[in-house]
Amino acid sequence: MNLTLPTPSIRVCVITLIMLLSGCARWVILPDRSNPADAVASSDSNTALPAAAVESLAVDADNPDASQAPVSVARAFLDEARLLLAEAETSFEEGDYHSTEFTIKEAQQVLLDADQLVPPRIRLETEEPRTEVEMIMHEGWLRLREEFERLWNAANALYDQLIPYLDISVFETGVDQGSEGVDVEAMNIALEEALETAPGSWQEIRDLLLQMREEERIDIDMGLESYSDAAWKRVYSAVSYYTNRGREDFLRWLERSGRYQHRIEEILVEEGVPRDMIYLCMIESGFSARATSRAGAVGLWQFMSYTAGKYDLQTSRSGGLFDERRDYVLSTRAASAYLKDLYAEFQAWPLAMAAYNSGEGRVRGAQRWAKRNRTGQDYWSIYRRLPPETRNYVPYYLAAMVISKNLARFGFSDVAYQSRFEESYEIIHIEGPLYLKQAAEWVGTDE
């Protein structure tokens, strides 16, 4: 029998209702997570839910077990997450990788629900319970915090094992329309073979990028000097992918770049954006103006319709041919404006890139979590709180950049670049329908 898991908000309501009916949930106050204002308040406040519950306890001395009510709600979330992770592990062992990914994400969402209830470790370690009831709750919270961290790390570890088996060849959320189907099993085998013959080492990639920065061959500040060994290994994995299993895709992107690169770089510089931001365009669409994602993002820079409208790109409401997201000049200017706005908010290009890929709200939420737990708010401190596809965004960007600037070194000396697109045109506005035959006659060409 197939069971459909309830949404997070329904889970909260069901668990709370059960506990209220059992008479043990007198002091549980859960935020309405569907209300952004409430969610922000519960995330940013210095009196997060569990602490507020502790401070407002008016426990009946004759019923000390009632103090365990909030702990029981959080434990119910953790129990559900544990079951989901067990299900994900089973799917992974059976080779059902897409089900594994879905179930891991579901488990992570349940854990985030629990994280709204369980106080941060630093608060638990500094609190001094005054009464017997508070001591009981404090011990319960400590155990749950340890269990939460164990399950969260287990979910991330399982996803790290899963990554090589997922189809991430187009990190570009855009997929060329009309592209052929993918033999997932063959790709998985190819990836395993490629990883065994990956060139060089992560230290070599690190040293090369740092050298390029010193030689001013990189014009964007990615904070490379602060990367941990684990971060560099992720960058190396991305380089290994593009030079092995993803080599054909990457070669095709390089070939297409000949058509647009010169003008895109000019526009980026004109708009005050680092020239090397062109590699963001590369991993978004592979330099395909026809790229369209499953979510509806379109064009070289993969704009969603809402964001396109925000930055003055006109789109056809009826799904017709007219869509300025496919115009490489207009879309590059719009992407430049958007990236500058993101940088102004997050003050770091890696965070701006993450927001470009997943949305500003995801990055803000991850930073609120980091603030609440008193951890760093840079990309590498919060990346595990970002959607799975965004966690590898910066590594793939750096991989695309380092390979493109060192083609021969990475075995791409045979690139047949497409002809450079020359802007020899004039825009003419017409007031009504026009036959293409008539237009062709005016400009002296075939239809």
Beta strands, then each sheet from edge to edge (+ up, - down):
end
